[in-house]
Structure formats: structure tokens, C-alpha cells
């Protein structure tokens, strides 16, 4: 129990940093493409939709990983059943 909480916190911070960074990068690209489209430049709708979907998937993955890591924080060791 003593090691688990710091390990989970470390993993949580790393996951949060990595996925948040990727979400921001994909969101910026999506917004730029939307601006280009609004300005009349030719942008493939499938590409625009792909970036939006990627952002949603990354956000869902971040939330899922956060929940799993929080659950690991509260695990307790039990005596083996023989």
C-alpha cells in the first residue's frame, strides 16, 4: 500500500501530461482547419471530422485511464484463500 499510491500518482501525472498534450495539439489543428474552411479555403470534410473524432477519443481515453488509476489507488491486499 505504501508504494502503490506514489506509483499510481506518478502514472496518473504522466498519462495526464501525455494525453492532455496530444488533445491540445489535435484541437489546435482541428481549429486551424475550421478557420481555413470558414475563410473559403478548400478543406476535406473527412479530414476535419477525423481531427474532431480523434480529440473526442483522446478525451475519452484520458477519462478512462484516470478512473482505472484512481481505482488502483484504493486496492487493498487480501490474504490468499486456500
Long-range contacts (C-beta under 8 A, 24 or more apart in sequence): 1-76, 1-77, 4-72, 4-73, 4-75, 5-73, 8-69, 8-70, 8-72, 8-73, 9-73, 11-69, 12-66, 12-69, 12-70, 15-62, 15-65, 15-66, 15-69, 16-62, 16-66, 19-58, 19-61, 19-62, 19-65, 20-62, 22-58, 23-55, 23-58, 23-59, 23-62, 26-51, 26-54, 26-55, 26-58, 27-55, 30-55
